[in-house]
Amino acid sequence: MFYLSPYFYYITVGLQVICAIHCIRKDNQAKWLWLIIFLPVVGSLIYIFTEMFSGNDVQKVQSGVGAVFNPSGKIKKLEDNLRFADTFANKVALADAYLEAKQTQRAITLYESCLSGNFTTHEYVNIQLINAYADLKQYDNIIPLAKQIYTLPQFARSRAHMLYAIALSHTGNADEAEKEFKLLKGRFSNYESRYWYGSFLLRMNRNEDAKKIYEEMLGELAHLDGKEKRNNRIWFNYAREDLKKINNAA
């Protein structure tokens, strides 16, 4: 009888899990899930080489293997590093791991402890804190951090800028929010921020303005390549749903 090593089984299951998680998170088509489930080896390899490998994605897949089989191992190691040496770098590394693991409040506590002395306005920590506060919808905390790094060139087109605009929109600063959303608006790009701009306009009962935003987004869809479509599929889907609600209410 043909014998398969148990290691082959573990590797196969690991590939299936990683591909399935990536597929769900990226909101990829359901056909991939069926391929991964019913053709575990071939399906997973096809998915990896067509959907996951670009740039540094190989390293991401490798790190993802460790995270699947030992999700707390990385955090424990970083906690040990911090106990051994209470340094800025070790704090940030552990806070990043907490944030990635959705232990957001623990990440916030560590990031906040980093903002002292020479690192009071540290750009990276500020951006990570903005992301963490946004996860918990602590919008009031986002605004002062964003203002500290607002003039940096890289902030202009960043996701942190979008989160700043969203925070303004939820804290009674509608005029300022719209100003920031408009700065982020551009053709064939920034679909996430453009969707949230439309969502903001809907909350302001400006349905026609929101409709225009969504129609512009969806009108660009046919001109995007496959990767751009996949990466932004969730925002196109949300735009379609909101557009349908607008049209039904008309």
C-alpha positions as CSV (number, residue, x, y, z in Angstrom):
1,M,0.0,0.0,0.0
2,F,1.2,3.5,-0.9
3,Y,2.4,5.2,2.3
4,L,2.2,9.0,2.9
5,S,4.3,10.5,5.6
6,P,2.3,12.2,8.4
7,Y,4.4,15.4,7.6
8,F,2.8,15.5,4.2
9,Y,-0.7,15.5,5.8
10,Y,0.3,18.3,8.2
11,I,1.7,20.4,5.4
12,T,-1.4,19.8,3.3
13,V,-3.7,20.8,6.1
14,G,-1.5,23.9,6.8
15,L,-1.7,25.0,3.2
16,Q,-5.4,24.6,3.2
17,V,-5.9,26.6,6.3
18,I,-3.6,29.4,5.2
19,C,-5.2,29.6,1.7
20,A,-8.7,29.5,3.2
21,I,-8.0,32.3,5.7
22,H,-6.4,34.4,3.0
23,C,-9.3,33.8,0.6
24,I,-11.9,34.8,3.2
25,R,-10.0,37.9,4.4
26,K,-9.5,39.1,0.8
27,D,-13.1,38.4,0.0
28,N,-12.0,36.3,-2.9
29,Q,-14.5,34.3,-5.0
30,A,-16.2,31.2,-3.4
31,K,-14.9,29.0,-6.3
32,W,-11.4,29.2,-4.7
33,L,-12.7,27.8,-1.4
34,W,-14.2,24.8,-3.2
35,L,-10.9,24.2,-5.1
36,I,-8.9,24.4,-1.8
37,I,-11.2,22.1,0.0
38,F,-11.7,19.3,-2.6
39,L,-8.2,19.5,-4.2
40,P,-6.1,20.4,-1.1
41,V,-2.6,20.1,-2.6
42,V,-3.2,21.1,-6.2
43,G,-5.9,23.7,-5.3
44,S,-3.8,25.3,-2.5
45,L,-0.7,25.5,-4.7
46,I,-2.7,27.1,-7.6
47,Y,-4.3,29.6,-5.2
48,I,-0.9,30.5,-3.7
49,F,0.8,31.1,-7.0
50,T,-2.1,33.0,-8.6
51,E,-3.5,35.0,-5.6
52,M,-0.8,35.3,-2.9
53,F,2.6,35.6,-4.5
54,S,3.6,39.2,-5.3
55,G,6.5,41.1,-4.0
56,N,7.1,40.1,-0.4
57,D,4.2,37.8,-0.2
58,V,6.4,34.7,0.0
59,Q,7.7,35.9,3.4
60,K,4.1,36.6,4.5
61,V,3.1,33.1,3.6
62,Q,6.0,31.7,5.6
63,S,5.2,33.7,8.6
64,G,1.6,32.7,8.2
65,V,2.5,29.1,8.5
66,G,4.0,29.7,11.9
67,A,1.0,31.7,13.0
68,V,-1.5,29.0,12.1
69,F,0.3,26.2,13.9
70,N,1.5,28.2,16.9
71,P,-0.5,31.5,17.0
72,S,0.7,32.5,20.5
73,G,4.3,31.4,20.0
74,K,5.4,34.7,18.3
75,I,3.7,36.8,21.0
76,K,5.3,34.7,23.9
77,K,8.7,35.1,22.3
78,L,8.3,38.9,22.0
79,E,7.0,39.1,25.6
80,D,10.1,37.3,26.7
81,N,12.3,39.7,24.7
82,L,10.6,42.7,26.4
83,R,11.1,41.2,29.8
84,F,14.8,40.7,29.0
85,A,15.3,44.2,27.5
86,D,12.7,46.9,28.0
87,T,13.5,48.8,24.9
88,F,11.5,50.9,22.5
89,A,12.1,48.5,19.6
90,N,10.9,45.5,21.7
91,K,7.8,47.4,22.9
92,V,6.8,48.3,19.3
93,A,7.4,44.7,18.1
94,L,5.2,43.3,20.8
95,A,2.5,45.9,20.3
96,D,2.5,45.1,16.5
97,A,2.0,41.4,17.3
98,Y,-0.8,42.2,19.7
99,L,-2.5,44.4,17.1
100,E,-2.1,41.7,14.5
101,A,-3.7,39.2,16.9
102,K,-6.6,41.5,17.6
103,Q,-5.5,42.1,21.2
104,T,-6.1,45.7,20.5
105,Q,-6.3,47.2,23.9
106,R,-3.0,45.5,24.9
107,A,-1.4,47.0,21.8
108,I,-2.7,50.4,22.6
109,T,-1.3,50.3,26.1
110,L,2.2,49.4,24.8
111,Y,2.1,51.9,21.9
112,E,1.1,54.7,24.3
113,S,4.0,53.8,26.6
114,C,6.4,54.2,23.7
115,L,5.4,57.9,23.1
116,S,7.7,59.5,25.6
117,G,11.1,61.2,25.5
118,N,12.6,61.3,22.1
119,F,9.7,59.3,20.7
120,T,6.8,61.5,21.7
121,T,5.8,62.1,18.1
122,H,7.2,58.9,16.5
123,E,5.5,58.6,13.1
124,Y,5.2,54.8,13.0
125,V,3.9,54.5,16.5
126,N,1.4,57.3,15.9
127,I,0.1,55.5,12.7
128,Q,-0.2,52.2,14.5
129,L,-2.1,53.9,17.4
130,I,-4.4,55.5,14.9
131,N,-5.1,52.0,13.4
132,A,-5.7,50.5,16.9
133,Y,-8.0,53.4,18.0
134,A,-10.0,53.0,14.8
135,D,-10.5,49.3,15.5
136,L,-12.1,50.2,18.8
137,K,-13.9,53.2,17.3
138,Q,-12.1,55.5,19.8
139,Y,-12.3,58.4,17.3
140,D,-11.6,61.2,19.7
141,N,-8.1,59.7,20.3
142,I,-7.3,59.6,16.6
143,I,-7.6,63.3,15.9
144,P,-4.7,64.7,18.0
145,L,-2.4,61.9,16.8
146,A,-3.2,62.6,13.2
147,K,-2.6,66.3,13.6
148,Q,0.9,65.6,14.9
149,I,1.9,63.8,11.7
150,Y,-0.4,65.6,9.3
151,T,2.3,67.7,7.5
152,L,4.4,64.6,6.7
153,P,4.4,64.0,2.9
154,Q,3.6,60.3,3.4
155,F,0.5,61.0,5.4
156,A,-1.3,62.7,2.5
157,R,-2.2,59.4,0.7
158,S,-2.1,57.1,3.7
159,R,-4.7,54.9,5.3
160,A,-4.1,56.9,8.5
161,H,-5.3,60.0,6.7
162,M,-8.5,58.2,5.8
163,L,-9.0,57.1,9.4
164,Y,-8.5,60.8,10.4
165,A,-11.3,61.8,8.0
166,I,-13.6,59.1,9.4
167,A,-12.8,60.2,13.0
168,L,-13.7,63.8,12.1
169,S,-16.9,62.6,10.6
170,H,-17.9,60.8,13.8
171,T,-17.0,63.6,16.2
172,G,-19.1,66.4,14.9
173,N,-16.5,67.9,12.5
174,A,-18.4,67.4,9.3
175,D,-16.9,70.3,7.3
176,E,-13.3,69.2,8.2
177,A,-14.2,65.6,7.5
178,E,-15.4,66.4,4.0
179,K,-12.3,68.5,3.3
180,E,-10.1,65.5,4.2
181,F,-12.2,63.1,2.2
182,K,-11.9,65.3,-0.8
183,L,-8.1,65.4,-0.5
184,L,-8.1,61.6,-0.7
185,K,-10.5,61.3,-3.6
186,G,-8.9,60.3,-6.9
187,R,-9.7,58.3,-10.0
188,F,-8.7,54.7,-10.2
189,S,-7.4,54.6,-6.6
190,N,-8.3,55.0,-2.9
191,Y,-11.5,52.9,-3.2
192,E,-11.7,52.3,0.6
193,S,-11.6,56.0,1.4
194,R,-14.0,56.9,-1.4
195,Y,-16.5,54.3,-0.1
196,W,-16.3,55.9,3.4
197,Y,-16.7,59.3,1.9
198,G,-19.9,58.1,0.3
199,S,-21.0,56.5,3.6
200,F,-20.4,59.9,5.3
201,L,-22.5,61.7,2.7
202,L,-25.3,59.2,3.3
203,R,-25.2,59.9,7.0
204,M,-25.5,63.6,6.2
205,N,-28.6,62.8,4.1
206,R,-26.8,63.9,0.9
207,N,-27.9,60.8,-1.0
208,E,-27.3,62.3,-4.5
209,D,-23.7,63.2,-3.7
210,A,-23.2,59.7,-2.2
211,K,-24.7,58.2,-5.3
212,K,-22.3,60.1,-7.5
213,I,-19.3,58.8,-5.5
214,Y,-20.5,55.2,-5.8
215,E,-21.3,55.4,-9.5
216,E,-17.8,56.8,-10.2
217,M,-16.2,53.9,-8.3
218,L,-18.2,51.2,-10.0
219,G,-17.7,52.9,-13.4
220,E,-13.9,52.4,-13.0
221,L,-14.3,48.7,-12.2
222,A,-14.1,47.4,-15.7
223,H,-10.8,49.2,-16.3
224,L,-8.9,47.6,-13.3
225,D,-6.7,44.5,-13.5
226,G,-7.5,41.3,-11.7
227,K,-5.4,42.1,-8.6
228,E,-6.9,45.6,-8.2
229,K,-10.4,44.1,-8.5
230,R,-9.7,41.5,-5.8
231,N,-8.0,43.9,-3.4
232,N,-10.9,46.3,-3.6
233,R,-13.8,43.9,-4.1
234,I,-15.3,44.5,-0.6
235,W,-15.5,48.3,-1.3
236,F,-17.2,47.7,-4.6
237,N,-19.7,45.4,-3.0
238,Y,-20.5,47.9,-0.2
239,A,-20.9,50.6,-2.8
240,R,-23.3,48.5,-4.8
241,E,-25.3,47.7,-1.6
242,D,-25.5,51.4,-0.7
243,L,-26.3,52.4,-4.2
244,K,-29.2,49.9,-4.3
245,K,-30.6,51.4,-1.0
246,I,-30.4,54.9,-2.5
247,N,-32.2,53.9,-5.6
248,N,-34.9,52.0,-3.7
249,A,-35.5,55.0,-1.5
250,A,-35.8,57.4,-4.5
